[in-house]
Amino acid sequence: MVELIIFVLMGAVALGGAVAVVKARNPVYGAMGLMAALFALAVFYVVHLAHFVAAVQVIVYAGAVITLFLFVIMFVGVDRAERLTEKLAVQRPAALAVLAGVLALAGVLVITGQFDWVITVGEGAEVRGTVEEIGANLISVEEGGVQRASRWLLPFEATSLLLIVAAVGAVSLAFYRPRRKEEPDDETAGADRPGRPS
Amino acid sequence: MDWIDVLLVVARVVAVFALLMGVCTLLVWFERKVVADMQNRVGPDRAGPWGILQTVADGVKLFFKEQVTPRKVELGLYLAAPMLAAVPAFLMFMVVPFGRPFTITLGGEERLVPLQGADLNVGLLYVLAMSSVAVYAVVLAGWSSGSKYPLLGGVRATAQAISYEAAMGLSLVPVVLFTGSMRISEIVAAQSSTLTFLGWNIGFPAWNVVVLAPSFLIFTISAVAETNRAPFDLVEAEQEIVGGFHTEYSGLRFALFFLAEYINMFTMSALAVTLFFGGWSGPAWDGVLPAAVSALLPTVWFFVKVLVFLFIFVWLRATLPRLRYDQLMTLGWKRLIPSSLVWLFFIGGALAVRRFGLPWS
């Protein structure tokens, strides 16, 4: 019961923070939203008794990553509303198509009742586990965590692949410029802000 | 876990809160008195005996002062920043044990009461997490004030916090390696015996500082920097940037920043004592003295040790000139971080040899 209440509360915080990251007019509020979302995740880890992952989550993300974000925002001064015109024309339809695909996949899985996944192959037989088991084994550092992590190698590596895809995507989006230059570059946008070295 | 246990947990948390408030009040007075002494002044001497109630009077005054809100502030973050400063300051002390656990009989059951807010299995990481959260208060206060000097203070604070957090985290890794635990009560327990040197008990307490002196040095320097106190107080350097991040704050909002700074100073001293000087461990003379006195003595040892560190904090402030910005960065990145890495490498190798033997044997 307590777990459910925490889940609903923190889930709302995480979703609200995630929406704020995308929707906030002011990048500082966006960074704060990201921090709220990451804190909510840390609370989820604590609920699942993965204290180590929760502490590392706060240290790495809240302590280092978002502090750097704020530092950049304050120093470079990008705190004016970003232009909301899309640079990539195909972005929105592509995202919708991917979303539809994911939803369709989830629907098929729910209808067919397929809730366990092949987590490792070899040693004769394939091992299967549900999503909950995979999650619990990946974030736990209690006794035997390393051995189990090596047994659950496939989902672990799949997660890291996802992170690499996201990182590469972020870099390529940041470096993408349309051919025709209509407006000045982002680098000059905040020149009049205080705190920028001249 | 019945309701009495729940009440005990609540009582512990409230006790820590009350302790921190009381300590903060006394600490401000202590600092003003010691600095005054070092500068040949008298210091506060009107409110109460030796001016000991001066902080209370100042607190009441701040409580009733007008809270000015400048027109150009980002109101939401401007109001949130003082709370973001005070809350992590209180939370950080929650994992520090300040006395020996004692048993008490309540509801017909013997219950063990540790004198500690919470004994987490990742206590040390929790401390680092809270100290990294505390940075936000300064950064956001500086940015949301919508004014030049606070912004400069906020930018300085971010750079300083990022630099010295790394050194502080690295200086704590040897402690974890050496004691084999991140649970703070176990770190204290590991230091409660006496040292054996060449198979011969020399009667000196087995404090971590004996073996990990370089770690202790790096931790102390970065702790002073983390609390933004002199000589690392560029964040609020009066002569250059008025008051830094809290220039635009007044009344109770300013009081919260002030409170957080002194609590952080106390917590850092308590951590230095706990991690390197045996925490509350010390002779309790069980069976010789009455049981109540024996139970209380460890707390007394703890506070005596912490007082020494608080004095050092004040001493530094009274005597050292402020670092220049480039000196601050040089000290952090070119001295502290490399030396803590070298020391970590060395202690890791030494512990590996002790455990597994020499690689060629």
Chai-1 contact restraints between the chains, C-beta under 6 A:
chainA,res_idxA,chainB,res_idxB,connection_type,confidence,min_distance_angstrom,max_distance_angstrom,comment,restraint_id
A,H51,B,N121,contact,1.0,0.0,6.0,A-B,restraint_1
A,H51,B,V122,contact,1.0,0.0,6.0,A-B,restraint_2
A,F52,B,V122,contact,1.0,0.0,6.0,A-B,restraint_3
A,A55,B,V122,contact,1.0,0.0,6.0,A-B,restraint_4
A,A55,B,L125,contact,1.0,0.0,6.0,A-B,restraint_5
A,A55,B,Y126,contact,1.0,0.0,6.0,A-B,restraint_6
A,A55,B,A129,contact,1.0,0.0,6.0,A-B,restraint_7
A,V58,B,A129,contact,1.0,0.0,6.0,A-B,restraint_8
A,I59,B,L128,contact,1.0,0.0,6.0,A-B,restraint_9
A,I59,B,A129,contact,1.0,0.0,6.0,A-B,restraint_10
A,I59,B,S132,contact,1.0,0.0,6.0,A-B,restraint_11
A,A62,B,V133,contact,1.0,0.0,6.0,A-B,restraint_12
A,G63,B,S132,contact,1.0,0.0,6.0,A-B,restraint_13
A,T67,B,V135,contact,1.0,0.0,6.0,A-B,restraint_14
A,L70,B,V139,contact,1.0,0.0,6.0,A-B,restraint_15
A,F71,B,T158,contact,1.0,0.0,6.0,A-B,restraint_16
A,M74,B,W143,contact,1.0,0.0,6.0,A-B,restraint_17
A,M74,B,V155,contact,1.0,0.0,6.0,A-B,restraint_18
A,P194,B,K148,contact,1.0,0.0,6.0,A-B,restraint_19
A,P194,B,L151,contact,1.0,0.0,6.0,A-B,restraint_20
A,G195,B,L151,contact,1.0,0.0,6.0,A-B,restraint_21
A,G195,B,V155,contact,1.0,0.0,6.0,A-B,restraint_22
